[in-house]
Amino acid sequence: MKILYIHNEYGKTSGEENASKEIVDLLKSHGHEVRWFKRSSEEVYFNFRGHIKAFFTGIYNPSTPRKLAKVLDEYQPDIVQIQNIYPLLSVSLFRPLLQRNIPTVMRCPNYRLFCPTGLCIDNKGLVCEKCFGKGKETWCIRKNCLNNIFKSISYALRNCYARKSRKILDGVDIFIVQSEFQKQKFISRGISEKHIEILPGISPNIEVAQEDTLGEWVSFIGRVSSEKGIYEFLEAAKSLPEIPFKVAGNLDINFIKPALLPSNLEFVGFKKGDELNRFFSQSRIIVVPSKWYEGFPNVILRAMILKRPVISTRIGAMLSIIDDHENGLLVQPGNVAELSLAIKNLYPDIQRCKEMGESGHLKAESEYSRDEVYNKLIRIYQKAIKFNEQ
């Protein structure tokens, strides 16, 4: 099968970027031919002219259909998979796809179809679904969700145009979501259930040591930002001075590191590859205290594969990934006291940590294995092709 993978890269490392590369590698490993059609947001990040350009191309980029048409006619893909289209590709890419009647799936790791930021959180870090209801995208401007009125207007306008023009809704055969929670959100926004399929994250291909000793740290791994629950993690560290805490990841531009950090907490920076795996292995507990509707956190999957218990929150995809008291613990998002208590009770119980880690490993191998995800993805492609033929 020949697949064209369309993606506007974010220009910085993220779980979503890693997931798209994992999917492409997975397809190639099974003998499929995959070609990228992509742009990078790095092109417009660093100057005023770039921001102005992104404002307009995010709504409609007239050059995208011409460039994409050339690739489609040359490559002749059997199916197209789309991920992010903003701010340089835009909904204009659907025109050549529809003209050529090419089966199209769109992977949706967030809620950008309905929420301009994709996160369903406002500028105070609180869960927000205002854009789902009356007023739609105007709420992004009224609440200034990007903490930058120019960006908030830009995001709102491109979402408004996409919604009113129906270019995405009419151009996609199957929407790929990552959890039952996300699927129900999409259905509630008017997308037919028959056009939605669930594809979970892919377990990373990691060698797991036969003899495994739990480490000492309680770790936060990922983008260091408010919606990820970093401030709650820092407060938990402060309340448990006898336990070592570590934070690994890039600092979000809006994150403000406290002037006084507890002595038992250390920021160790961004890690990847073998260094990242070693960091997981040297951790005793992985904490994912997110306060937003996560798609399918890669950090949880990696923790499960490496047999580490996870403490996370009762929100979004975590409700289906974490089986409370089996492969981890769930606490209320934003509740520092409950998070601290969960860490305090689990940390000294080595046997329970190991049992939860083993349980998570078994679930990851059975439900999120590379073969299982590949088979689901191919079934989604086949369904999209069938829909397109009707």
Secondary structure, DSSP 8 states (H G I E B T S, - for coil): -EEEEEEEE-SS--HHHHHHHHHHHHHHHTT-EEEEEEEETHHHHSSHHHHHHHHHHHH--THHHHHHHHHHHHH--SEEEE---TTTT-GGGHHHHHHTT--EEEE-SS-TTTSTTSS-B-TTS-B--GGGSTTTTHHHHHTTTTSSHHHHHHHHHHHHHHHHHTHHHHH-SEEEESSHHHHHHHHHTT--GGGEEE-----------SS----SEEEEES-B-GGGTHHHHHHHHHH-TTS-EEEES-B-TT----SS--TTEEE-----HHHHHHHHHTEEEEEE---S--S--HHHHHHHHTT--EEEESSTTHHHH--BTTTEEEE-TT-HHHHHHHHHHHTT-HHHHHHHHHHHHHHHHHHS-HHHHHHHHHHHHHHHHHHHH-
